[in-house]
């Protein structure tokens, strides 16, 4: 057991005092004198230097280097001197503070009696107005009431109980009943109540100024007496209104108000059921398939044949804007002037196509000297010179400004300098050296056109301005035989199948028949000329007869309406047997197709040429409209002139 005066005993006594609180007004079991006397005595002073105990002998060791060689400078020591020992801090016990006096068992003082906020002796005096009453009542605020209640809510007793003042529980059943409403029986009681209400109202102390009455207006003169009418018109009879419509007629079909007439004859009820056939369909309401198919749009189909279409309006309008008279090189202004009068996309594209023919020439100088450089549409308008790329670029720029869909297509073209492959020649690689356009015209059809080739042609080193409408009107299938795009998506063939490079190059292998420009001008489709190849054998036992045939450019071509006038009389110029009897053989025709069968030995000798000729002048007159009978009647006796359409060579 610990000593009574030790620290442990004192701590135990304090813990016991905290748990077992002494009774009020009782003396504690300990005193401060005991705590002071039990304090530990200080240690005795050290002995004098002469009386210190001897130091034990130190073991002799080798002179080792200092241990803290790599330590900081503050911890290093010279030689082998050890670090000084730090003195231990003495363990001192602090003195306890004085203990507060014990609690007393006295009760808290009672609160003074509360003064009521609205004493009975301070009742409200009756005022003349309701405003004064509200002013007095407003003095009693909720803050004053709350502050009076909080004085008691915080009080507690010795037992820890809290005293609170609470309002009684609300019980609607204990409320006093409302007074019954009195019913005013007569007007006297109403007047009396009204007088009481007027007396209760507050009177204003401000004197009101009386307004002067408005001036009286002068009286109007009396109206003159109306003369009495001698004749009294009888009242018109009232019109009888129809009865109101029934509710069943609203939102219903009025045509059902009258029943349909009963047919005179009715089908027998057993005739249709016995046969098992449905009732007959009325033919009057049956739709026509032809009318339905005609109303549906045909993708890629032309609204009308471009070859036979009348382009006189856009062609004449495009000729009114020469390049030298333009105010500037603005592409948008020129496109508006060329295409604004025409709502059709085809006519817009045609006007641009014709304008390029009239105003832009092929730059033969740069082409043959190898100095062709890039250009812009504005530069082409200013200079009036361009190569195929300049033609296509200006056409696309004008078309886009006019609101058309147009692209520039680059690829290979069988134009100037092209040589057809000979049998046995290798297939050359693809070479891109030409440009043309694809424009969307009426009915959403993509149309291929070549404004460069349509404006003219190069002969030698000179440029001949000659309009070729076939470069705008020919079909995309015929256009693709001389134009191979670098992107196969721009073939736009009717069958949707793009040609291969081999098919394109071998189409004219061995040289196709030489067709001249007069054939296209007179409405002859060049791709329809038979035989298609340029060379014809003089002797071929398997086919002794050769068929020469060609057709019009379209099935409804009329040369007098769509061409330059009445058609010419066409003949075949042959050398005769052994090439010693040259003569002309007329073609058979129905106006759409021309054909002629000739024996091979009558064509002539190898090396000679066969031509399709048109009689342009006969007996000193124009050859248009010349009939076969007129030609036979005067053949060999009158003068005549010829124009060549195509040519073959005999081998």
C-alpha positions as CSV (number, residue, x, y, z in Angstrom):
1,X,0.0,0.0,0.0
2,X,1.3,3.5,-0.9
3,X,2.3,6.0,1.8
4,X,-0.3,8.5,2.9
5,X,1.7,11.5,1.8
6,X,2.7,10.2,-1.6
7,X,1.5,11.5,-5.0
8,X,-0.5,8.3,-5.7
9,X,-2.4,8.6,-2.4
10,X,-3.2,12.2,-3.2
11,X,-4.5,11.4,-6.7
12,X,-6.6,8.6,-5.3
13,X,-8.1,11.0,-2.7
14,X,-8.9,13.5,-5.5
15,X,-10.7,10.8,-7.5
16,X,-12.7,9.7,-4.5
17,X,-13.7,13.3,-3.9
18,X,-14.9,13.7,-7.5
19,X,-17.0,10.6,-7.3
20,X,-18.3,10.9,-3.7
21,X,-19.2,14.5,-3.4
22,X,-19.4,15.5,0.3
23,X,-22.6,16.6,1.8
24,X,-23.3,20.3,1.8
25,X,-21.9,22.2,4.8
26,X,-19.6,19.3,5.7
27,X,-15.8,19.5,6.1
28,X,-13.6,17.6,3.7
29,X,-11.5,14.8,4.9
30,X,-8.2,16.5,3.9
31,X,-6.6,19.8,4.4
32,X,-4.1,21.9,2.5
33,X,-1.7,21.6,5.4
34,X,-1.5,17.9,4.8
35,X,-0.8,18.4,1.1
36,X,1.9,20.8,1.9
37,X,3.6,18.6,4.6
38,X,3.6,15.6,2.3
39,X,5.7,17.3,-0.2
40,X,8.9,15.5,-1.1
41,X,12.1,16.9,0.4
42,X,14.7,18.3,-2.0
43,X,17.9,16.2,-2.5
44,X,21.0,16.9,-0.3
45,X,23.7,19.2,-1.8
46,X,26.6,17.5,-3.5
47,X,29.7,16.8,-1.4
48,X,32.8,19.0,-1.7
49,X,35.3,18.3,-4.4
50,X,37.8,16.8,-2.1
51,X,35.3,14.1,-0.9
52,X,34.3,12.8,-4.4
53,X,34.6,9.1,-4.9
54,X,37.6,7.9,-7.1
55,X,37.0,7.5,-10.8
56,X,37.4,3.9,-12.0
57,X,40.5,3.4,-14.2
58,X,39.7,3.6,-18.0
59,X,40.6,0.7,-20.2
60,X,43.5,1.5,-22.5
61,X,42.3,1.5,-26.2
62,X,43.8,2.3,-29.6
63,X,43.5,5.9,-30.7
64,X,40.4,5.4,-32.9
65,X,39.0,8.2,-35.2
66,X,36.1,10.1,-33.9
67,X,32.7,8.4,-34.3
68,X,30.8,11.4,-35.6
69,X,33.2,12.3,-38.4
70,X,30.4,12.8,-40.9
71,X,28.1,14.5,-38.5
72,X,27.2,18.2,-38.7
73,X,29.7,20.7,-37.5
74,X,27.7,21.5,-34.4
75,X,28.0,17.8,-33.3
76,X,31.6,17.3,-34.1
77,X,34.3,17.2,-31.4
78,X,38.1,17.5,-31.5
79,X,40.2,14.3,-31.0
80,X,38.6,11.5,-29.1
81,X,36.8,13.6,-26.6
82,X,33.4,12.2,-25.9
83,X,30.3,14.4,-26.1
84,X,29.3,16.0,-22.8
85,X,26.4,14.3,-21.0
86,X,23.3,16.5,-20.7
87,X,22.1,16.9,-17.1
88,X,18.8,15.3,-16.3
89,X,15.8,17.6,-15.8
90,X,14.6,17.3,-12.2
91,X,11.1,15.8,-11.8
92,X,9.3,18.5,-9.9
93,X,5.6,18.1,-8.7
94,X,3.5,21.2,-9.2
95,X,1.5,22.7,-6.4
96,X,-2.3,22.2,-6.7
97,X,-4.5,25.3,-7.0
98,X,-6.8,26.2,-4.2
99,X,-10.1,24.3,-4.3
100,X,-13.3,26.3,-4.6
101,X,-15.7,26.2,-1.7
102,X,-18.3,23.4,-1.7
103,X,-21.8,24.0,-3.0
104,X,-24.5,25.0,-0.7
105,X,-27.9,23.4,-0.5
106,X,-29.8,26.7,-0.8
107,X,-32.6,27.1,-3.3
108,X,-32.5,29.8,-6.0
109,X,-34.3,33.0,-5.1
110,X,-37.9,33.2,-6.3
111,X,-38.8,35.4,-9.2
112,X,-40.7,38.6,-8.5
113,X,-44.4,38.6,-9.5
114,X,-45.0,39.3,-13.1
115,X,-46.7,42.4,-14.0
116,X,-49.4,41.8,-16.6
117,X,-48.9,43.5,-19.9
118,X,-52.6,44.5,-20.1
119,X,-53.8,45.2,-16.6
120,X,-57.5,45.3,-16.0
121,X,-57.3,48.8,-14.6
122,X,-55.7,50.1,-17.8
123,X,-58.4,49.3,-20.3
124,X,-58.6,50.9,-23.7
125,X,-60.5,54.0,-23.9
126,X,-62.9,54.3,-26.7
127,X,-61.6,56.4,-29.5
128,X,-63.4,58.1,-32.4
129,X,-61.6,56.1,-35.0
130,X,-60.4,52.6,-35.6
131,X,-56.8,53.8,-36.4
132,X,-56.3,54.8,-32.8
133,X,-57.3,51.4,-31.5
134,X,-54.9,49.7,-33.9
135,X,-52.1,52.1,-32.7
136,X,-52.6,51.1,-29.1
137,X,-52.8,47.4,-29.9
138,X,-49.6,47.5,-31.9
139,X,-47.7,48.5,-28.7
140,X,-48.1,45.0,-27.4
141,X,-45.6,43.2,-29.6
142,X,-44.6,39.6,-29.7
143,X,-41.1,40.5,-28.5
144,X,-42.4,41.8,-25.1
145,X,-44.5,38.7,-24.6
146,X,-41.6,36.4,-25.5
147,X,-39.2,38.3,-23.2
148,X,-41.5,37.9,-20.2
149,X,-41.8,34.1,-20.8
150,X,-38.1,33.6,-21.2
151,X,-37.5,34.8,-17.7
152,X,-38.9,31.6,-16.2
153,X,-38.0,29.1,-18.8
154,X,-34.4,29.1,-17.9
155,X,-34.9,28.6,-14.1
156,X,-34.0,25.2,-12.7
157,X,-34.2,23.6,-9.2
158,X,-31.6,21.7,-7.3
159,X,-32.8,18.5,-8.7
160,X,-32.2,19.7,-12.3
161,X,-35.9,20.2,-13.2
162,X,-36.8,22.9,-15.7
163,X,-39.7,25.2,-15.1
164,X,-41.7,26.2,-18.3
165,X,-44.9,28.1,-18.8
166,X,-46.9,26.6,-21.6
167,X,-50.2,27.7,-23.1
168,X,-53.2,25.4,-22.5
169,X,-54.0,22.8,-25.1
170,X,-56.2,24.0,-27.9
171,X,-59.7,22.4,-27.8
172,X,-62.2,23.7,-30.4
173,X,-65.0,22.1,-28.5
174,X,-64.6,24.5,-25.6
175,X,-64.8,27.6,-27.7
176,X,-67.8,29.8,-27.0
177,X,-70.5,29.7,-29.6
178,X,-70.8,32.5,-32.1
179,X,-73.7,34.9,-31.7
180,X,-76.6,34.3,-34.0
181,X,-76.9,36.7,-37.0
182,X,-79.8,39.0,-36.7
183,X,-82.0,39.4,-39.8
184,X,-83.0,42.9,-40.6
185,X,-86.8,42.9,-40.8
186,X,-87.6,46.3,-42.1
187,X,-85.9,49.2,-43.7
188,X,-86.0,51.3,-40.4
189,X,-83.7,48.9,-38.7
190,X,-81.4,49.1,-41.8
191,X,-81.4,52.9,-41.6
192,X,-80.6,52.7,-37.9
193,X,-77.7,50.4,-38.5
194,X,-76.4,52.6,-41.3
195,X,-76.5,55.6,-38.9
196,X,-74.5,53.7,-36.3
197,X,-71.9,52.7,-38.9
198,X,-71.6,56.3,-40.0
199,X,-71.1,57.4,-36.4
200,X,-68.4,54.8,-35.9
201,X,-66.4,56.1,-38.9
202,X,-63.6,58.6,-38.1
203,X,-64.2,62.1,-39.2
204,X,-61.4,63.9,-40.9
205,X,-60.2,67.1,-39.2
206,X,-59.2,68.6,-42.6
207,X,-61.7,70.9,-43.9
208,X,-62.8,70.0,-47.4
209,X,-63.2,72.7,-50.0
210,X,-66.5,72.7,-51.8
211,X,-66.3,72.6,-55.5
212,X,-68.2,75.1,-57.5
213,X,-70.9,73.6,-59.6
214,X,-70.2,73.5,-63.4
215,X,-71.8,76.2,-65.5
216,X,-75.1,75.3,-67.0
217,X,-75.1,74.8,-70.8
218,X,-77.6,76.8,-72.8
219,X,-80.7,74.8,-73.7
220,X,-81.0,73.5,-77.2
221,X,-83.7,74.8,-79.5
222,X,-86.6,72.5,-80.0
223,X,-86.7,70.4,-83.1
224,X,-89.2,71.4,-85.8
225,X,-92.3,69.3,-86.0
226,X,-92.1,66.4,-88.5
227,X,-94.8,66.6,-91.2
228,X,-97.2,63.8,-91.0
229,X,-97.2,61.5,-94.0
230,X,-100.4,61.2,-95.8
231,X,-99.9,57.7,-97.1
232,X,-99.1,55.0,-94.7
233,X,-97.1,52.2,-96.3
234,X,-98.3,48.7,-95.4
235,X,-95.9,46.6,-93.4
236,X,-94.1,44.0,-95.5
237,X,-95.1,40.4,-94.7
238,X,-92.7,38.7,-92.4
239,X,-90.5,36.2,-94.0
240,X,-91.0,32.7,-92.7
241,X,-87.6,31.3,-91.5
242,X,-86.8,27.7,-92.0
243,X,-86.9,25.5,-89.0
244,X,-83.6,25.2,-87.1
245,X,-81.4,22.3,-88.2
246,X,-81.4,19.1,-86.3
247,X,-78.5,18.1,-84.1
248,X,-78.0,15.0,-86.3
249,X,-77.0,17.2,-89.3
250,X,-73.9,18.6,-87.7
251,X,-70.6,16.9,-88.6
252,X,-72.5,14.4,-90.9
253,X,-72.6,14.0,-94.6
254,X,-75.7,15.9,-95.9
255,X,-75.7,13.8,-99.0
256,X,-77.1,11.0,-97.0
257,X,-80.2,12.9,-96.0
258,X,-81.9,11.7,-99.2
259,X,-81.6,8.0,-99.8
260,X,-80.2,6.8,-103.2
261,X,-82.7,5.6,-105.8
262,X,-83.5,2.0,-105.8
263,X,-82.1,0.3,-108.9
264,X,-84.8,-1.1,-111.3
265,X,-83.1,-4.5,-111.5
266,X,-81.3,-6.3,-108.8
267,X,-78.9,-9.2,-109.2
268,X,-80.2,-12.5,-108.2
269,X,-78.8,-13.5,-104.7
270,X,-77.8,-17.0,-105.9
271,X,-76.1,-16.2,-109.2
272,X,-72.8,-14.8,-107.6
273,X,-72.7,-17.2,-104.7
274,X,-73.2,-20.2,-106.9
275,X,-70.4,-19.3,-109.2
276,X,-68.1,-18.2,-106.3
277,X,-67.0,-15.1,-108.2
278,X,-66.7,-11.6,-106.6
279,X,-69.0,-8.8,-107.7
280,X,-68.0,-7.1,-111.0
281,X,-65.7,-4.1,-110.8
282,X,-67.1,-0.8,-112.2
283,X,-65.1,0.0,-115.3
284,X,-65.7,3.8,-115.0
285,X,-63.7,4.0,-111.8
286,X,-60.9,1.6,-112.9
287,X,-57.5,3.5,-113.0
288,X,-55.5,3.4,-116.2
289,X,-52.0,2.0,-116.0
290,X,-50.7,4.3,-118.8
291,X,-51.9,7.4,-117.0
292,X,-50.3,6.3,-113.7
293,X,-47.0,5.5,-115.3
294,X,-47.0,8.8,-117.2
295,X,-47.5,10.7,-114.0
296,X,-44.5,9.2,-112.3
297,X,-41.1,10.9,-112.7
298,X,-38.5,8.9,-114.6
299,X,-35.1,9.3,-113.2
300,X,-32.5,10.2,-115.8
301,X,-35.1,10.6,-118.5
302,X,-35.0,13.6,-120.7
303,X,-38.0,15.9,-120.8
304,X,-37.5,16.3,-124.6
305,X,-34.8,15.4,-127.1
306,X,-32.0,17.9,-126.9
307,X,-31.2,17.4,-130.6
308,X,-34.6,18.4,-131.7
309,X,-35.1,21.1,-129.1
310,X,-35.5,24.7,-130.2
311,X,-32.5,26.6,-128.7
312,X,-33.0,29.7,-130.9
313,X,-33.9,31.9,-127.8
314,X,-30.9,31.1,-125.7
315,X,-28.6,31.1,-128.7
316,X,-29.8,34.5,-129.8
317,X,-29.6,35.9,-126.3
318,X,-26.0,34.7,-125.7
319,X,-24.9,36.5,-128.9
320,X,-25.9,39.9,-127.5
321,X,-23.1,40.0,-124.9
322,X,-19.8,40.2,-126.7
323,X,-16.8,40.0,-124.5
324,X,-15.3,43.3,-125.6
325,X,-18.4,45.3,-124.5
326,X,-18.6,43.9,-121.0
327,X,-18.2,46.5,-118.2
328,X,-16.0,44.2,-116.2
329,X,-14.8,40.6,-115.8
330,X,-17.3,39.9,-113.0
331,X,-18.5,36.3,-113.4
332,X,-21.6,36.7,-111.3
333,X,-22.8,39.7,-113.4
334,X,-22.2,37.9,-116.7
335,X,-24.0,34.7,-115.4
336,X,-27.0,36.7,-114.4
337,X,-27.2,38.5,-117.7
338,X,-26.9,35.3,-119.7
339,X,-29.3,33.1,-117.7
340,X,-31.8,35.3,-116.0
341,X,-34.5,35.3,-118.8
342,X,-34.7,31.5,-118.9
343,X,-36.3,29.4,-116.1
344,X,-35.1,26.1,-117.6
345,X,-31.8,24.7,-116.4
346,X,-31.2,23.3,-119.9
347,X,-31.6,26.8,-121.5
348,X,-29.3,28.3,-118.9
349,X,-26.5,25.8,-119.7
350,X,-27.1,26.2,-123.4
351,X,-26.7,30.0,-123.2
352,X,-23.4,29.7,-121.4
353,X,-22.2,27.1,-123.9
354,X,-23.0,29.3,-126.9
355,X,-21.4,32.4,-125.3
356,X,-18.1,30.6,-125.0
357,X,-18.2,29.8,-128.7
358,X,-18.7,33.5,-129.6
359,X,-16.1,35.0,-127.2
360,X,-13.3,32.6,-126.3
361,X,-10.8,31.2,-128.8
362,X,-8.3,28.4,-128.3
363,X,-4.9,29.6,-127.3
364,X,-2.9,27.8,-130.1
365,X,0.2,29.9,-129.4
366,X,0.6,28.7,-125.9
367,X,-0.5,25.2,-126.8
368,X,2.1,24.6,-129.5
369,X,4.9,26.5,-127.7
370,X,4.4,24.6,-124.5
371,X,3.7,27.7,-122.4
372,X,0.2,26.8,-121.1
373,X,-0.2,28.0,-117.6
374,X,-3.1,28.0,-115.1
375,X,-5.8,30.5,-115.5
376,X,-8.9,31.9,-113.7
377,X,-12.4,32.6,-115.0
378,X,-11.9,36.3,-114.8
379,X,-8.6,36.1,-116.7
380,X,-10.3,34.1,-119.4
381,X,-13.0,36.7,-119.8
382,X,-10.5,39.4,-120.0
383,X,-8.1,37.8,-122.5
384,X,-10.6,35.7,-124.5
385,X,-8.0,32.9,-124.8
386,X,-8.0,29.5,-123.2
387,X,-7.3,25.9,-123.6
388,X,-9.6,23.1,-122.7
389,X,-9.1,23.6,-118.9
390,X,-9.9,27.3,-119.3
391,X,-13.1,26.6,-121.2
392,X,-14.3,24.1,-118.6
393,X,-13.4,26.3,-115.7
394,X,-15.2,29.3,-117.1
395,X,-18.3,27.2,-118.0
396,X,-18.4,25.8,-114.4
397,X,-18.0,29.2,-112.8
398,X,-20.8,30.8,-114.9
399,X,-23.1,27.8,-114.3
400,X,-22.5,27.8,-110.5
401,X,-23.2,31.6,-110.4
402,X,-26.4,30.9,-112.3
403,X,-27.6,28.4,-109.7
404,X,-26.8,25.2,-111.6
405,X,-24.9,22.1,-110.4
406,X,-21.8,21.8,-112.5
407,X,-18.4,20.1,-112.2
408,X,-15.2,20.1,-114.2
409,X,-14.3,16.6,-115.4
410,X,-10.7,15.8,-116.4
411,X,-9.5,12.8,-118.4
412,X,-8.4,11.6,-121.8
413,X,-9.9,12.9,-125.0
414,X,-9.6,11.6,-128.6
415,X,-9.1,15.0,-130.0
416,X,-6.2,16.7,-131.8
417,X,-3.1,14.5,-132.1
418,X,-5.0,11.2,-131.3
419,X,-3.9,8.2,-133.3
420,X,-6.1,5.1,-133.2
421,X,-4.4,1.8,-132.2
422,X,-3.4,-0.6,-135.0
423,X,-4.0,-4.3,-134.6
424,X,-1.2,-5.8,-132.5
425,X,-0.3,-2.5,-130.8
426,X,0.1,-2.6,-127.0
427,X,-2.4,-0.8,-124.8
428,X,-1.0,2.6,-123.8
429,X,-1.2,3.8,-120.2
430,X,-3.9,6.3,-119.1
431,X,-2.9,9.9,-119.7
432,X,-5.0,12.8,-118.5
433,X,-4.8,15.7,-121.0
434,X,-8.3,17.1,-121.5
435,X,-11.1,18.7,-119.5
436,X,-14.9,19.0,-120.0
437,X,-18.0,19.6,-117.9
438,X,-21.0,17.7,-116.4
439,X,-24.0,19.9,-115.6
440,X,-27.4,19.0,-114.2
441,X,-30.2,20.1,-116.5
442,X,-34.0,19.6,-116.5
443,X,-35.5,16.6,-114.7
444,X,-32.3,16.3,-112.6
445,X,-30.3,14.7,-115.5
446,X,-26.6,15.0,-115.6
447,X,-25.5,16.1,-119.0
448,X,-21.9,15.8,-120.4
449,X,-20.8,18.6,-122.7
450,X,-17.5,19.9,-124.1
451,X,-17.4,23.7,-124.6
452,X,-13.9,23.6,-126.0
453,X,-14.6,21.2,-128.8
454,X,-18.0,22.8,-129.4
455,X,-16.5,26.3,-129.9
456,X,-14.2,25.3,-132.9
457,X,-11.4,23.1,-134.0
458,X,-7.6,23.2,-134.6
459,X,-6.4,22.7,-138.2
460,X,-2.6,22.6,-138.5
461,X,-1.5,25.4,-136.2
462,X,-4.6,27.6,-136.7
463,X,-7.8,27.8,-134.8
464,X,-11.1,27.7,-136.7
465,X,-14.1,29.1,-134.8
466,X,-17.0,26.8,-135.8
467,X,-19.9,26.0,-133.7
468,X,-20.6,22.3,-133.0
469,X,-24.0,21.9,-131.2
470,X,-23.5,18.1,-131.1
471,X,-20.9,18.6,-128.3
472,X,-23.9,19.8,-126.2
473,X,-26.8,17.7,-127.6
474,X,-25.2,14.2,-128.1
475,X,-26.1,11.5,-125.6
476,X,-23.8,10.6,-122.8
477,X,-23.2,7.2,-124.3
478,X,-21.9,8.7,-127.6
479,X,-20.0,11.3,-125.6
480,X,-18.1,8.6,-123.7
481,X,-16.6,7.1,-126.8
482,X,-14.3,10.1,-127.1
483,X,-14.0,11.2,-123.4
484,X,-12.7,8.9,-120.7
485,X,-12.9,10.5,-117.2
486,X,-10.2,9.9,-114.6
487,X,-13.1,9.3,-112.2
488,X,-15.4,6.6,-113.4
489,X,-18.3,8.2,-111.6
490,X,-18.6,10.8,-114.4
491,X,-19.5,8.5,-117.3
492,X,-23.3,9.0,-116.7
493,X,-24.2,6.3,-119.2
494,X,-27.8,5.2,-119.7
495,X,-27.0,1.6,-118.6
496,X,-25.0,2.8,-115.6
497,X,-21.9,0.7,-116.6
498,X,-18.6,2.6,-116.9
499,X,-16.3,1.6,-119.8
500,X,-12.9,0.2,-119.1
501,X,-9.7,1.8,-120.4
502,X,-9.2,-1.2,-122.8
503,X,-12.8,-0.9,-124.2
504,X,-12.3,2.8,-124.7
505,X,-9.0,2.6,-126.5
506,X,-10.0,-0.5,-128.7
507,X,-13.3,1.1,-129.8
508,X,-11.5,2.7,-132.7
509,X,-8.7,0.2,-133.2
510,X,-7.9,-0.1,-136.9
511,X,-9.4,3.4,-137.4
512,X,-13.1,4.0,-137.6
513,X,-14.8,5.4,-140.6
514,X,-13.8,8.9,-141.3
515,X,-16.9,11.1,-140.7
516,X,-16.9,14.8,-141.6
517,X,-18.6,17.6,-139.9
518,X,-21.3,17.9,-142.6
519,X,-22.7,14.6,-141.5
520,X,-23.6,15.9,-138.0
521,X,-24.8,19.2,-139.5
522,X,-27.3,17.4,-141.6
523,X,-28.7,15.2,-138.7
524,X,-26.7,12.0,-139.4
525,X,-25.7,10.0,-136.3
526,X,-22.0,9.2,-136.8
527,X,-22.1,6.1,-134.5
528,X,-24.8,4.6,-136.7
529,X,-22.7,4.5,-139.9
530,X,-22.1,1.0,-141.2
531,X,-19.5,-0.5,-141.9
532,X,-18.0,1.1,-138.8
533,X,-14.4,0.5,-139.7
534,X,-12.4,2.6,-142.2
535,X,-11.0,-0.2,-144.3
536,X,-13.2,-2.5,-146.5
537,X,-11.9,-5.6,-148.2
538,X,-12.5,-5.8,-152.0
539,X,-12.6,-9.5,-152.0
540,X,-14.3,-11.5,-149.2
541,X,-15.9,-14.8,-150.4
542,X,-17.9,-15.2,-147.1
543,X,-19.7,-11.8,-147.5
544,X,-19.8,-10.8,-151.2
545,X,-22.3,-8.0,-150.5
546,X,-21.6,-5.0,-148.3
547,X,-24.4,-3.1,-146.5
548,X,-24.0,0.6,-146.2
549,X,-26.4,2.1,-143.7
550,X,-26.8,5.1,-141.3
551,X,-29.7,6.8,-139.6
552,X,-30.8,10.2,-138.4
553,X,-29.5,11.6,-135.2
554,X,-32.8,10.9,-133.4
555,X,-36.1,9.2,-134.3
556,X,-38.1,12.4,-134.7
557,X,-35.5,14.4,-136.6
558,X,-36.9,16.6,-139.3
559,X,-34.2,18.3,-141.3
560,X,-36.5,21.0,-142.6
561,X,-37.6,21.9,-139.1
562,X,-34.5,21.1,-137.0
563,X,-31.8,21.4,-139.6
564,X,-30.8,23.9,-142.3
565,X,-33.7,23.1,-144.7
566,X,-34.9,20.2,-146.9
567,X,-32.7,17.2,-146.9
568,X,-30.1,16.5,-149.6
569,X,-30.2,13.6,-152.0
570,X,-27.5,11.2,-150.7
571,X,-25.4,8.9,-153.0
572,X,-22.5,6.5,-152.7
573,X,-19.5,7.3,-154.9
574,X,-17.8,4.0,-156.0
575,X,-14.9,3.2,-158.4
576,X,-16.8,0.4,-160.3
577,X,-15.3,-2.9,-161.3
578,X,-11.5,-2.9,-161.2
579,X,-11.8,0.8,-160.4
580,X,-12.4,1.9,-164.0
581,X,-16.0,2.9,-163.8
582,X,-16.6,5.6,-161.2
583,X,-20.2,6.5,-160.7
584,X,-22.8,7.4,-158.0
585,X,-25.4,5.0,-156.6
586,X,-28.3,6.7,-154.8
587,X,-29.4,5.6,-151.2
588,X,-32.8,4.2,-150.3
589,X,-34.4,6.1,-147.5
590,X,-37.6,6.6,-145.6
591,X,-36.5,9.9,-144.2
592,X,-35.1,8.3,-141.0
593,X,-32.8,5.6,-142.2
594,X,-30.6,5.4,-145.4
595,X,-29.4,2.0,-146.7
596,X,-27.7,0.5,-149.8
597,X,-26.4,-3.0,-150.7
598,X,-23.4,-3.1,-153.1
599,X,-21.3,-6.1,-154.4
600,X,-17.7,-6.0,-153.4
601,X,-16.4,-6.1,-157.0
602,X,-18.3,-3.0,-157.9
603,X,-16.7,-0.9,-155.1
604,X,-13.4,-0.4,-157.0
605,X,-9.8,-1.4,-156.8
606,X,-7.7,-1.6,-153.6
607,X,-6.4,1.8,-152.6
608,X,-9.4,3.7,-153.9
609,X,-11.8,5.6,-151.6
610,X,-15.6,5.3,-151.2
611,X,-17.6,8.4,-150.1
612,X,-21.1,9.2,-149.1
613,X,-22.0,12.3,-151.0
614,X,-24.8,14.9,-150.9
615,X,-25.9,16.7,-154.1
616,X,-25.6,20.3,-153.0
617,X,-26.2,21.9,-156.4
618,X,-28.0,20.4,-159.4
619,X,-28.6,22.1,-162.7
620,X,-27.5,25.4,-161.3
621,X,-30.0,25.3,-158.4
622,X,-29.8,24.4,-154.7
623,X,-29.8,20.7,-154.2
624,X,-32.1,20.7,-151.2
625,X,-35.4,19.0,-151.9
626,X,-34.1,17.2,-155.0
627,X,-36.0,13.9,-155.5
628,X,-34.6,10.7,-156.9
629,X,-36.7,10.9,-160.1
630,X,-35.5,14.4,-160.8
631,X,-31.9,13.3,-160.4
632,X,-32.2,10.3,-162.6
633,X,-33.9,12.2,-165.4
634,X,-31.0,14.7,-165.8
635,X,-28.1,12.6,-164.5
636,X,-25.0,13.1,-166.7
637,X,-26.6,16.0,-168.7
638,X,-26.5,18.8,-166.2
639,X,-23.8,20.1,-163.8
640,X,-23.9,19.2,-160.2
641,X,-21.8,19.7,-157.0
642,X,-21.1,17.3,-154.1
643,X,-20.4,17.4,-150.4
644,X,-18.9,14.5,-148.5
645,X,-20.3,13.0,-145.3
646,X,-17.9,10.1,-144.7
647,X,-15.2,8.0,-146.3
648,X,-13.8,4.4,-146.5
649,X,-10.7,3.0,-148.0
650,X,-10.5,-0.2,-150.1
651,X,-7.9,-2.8,-149.2
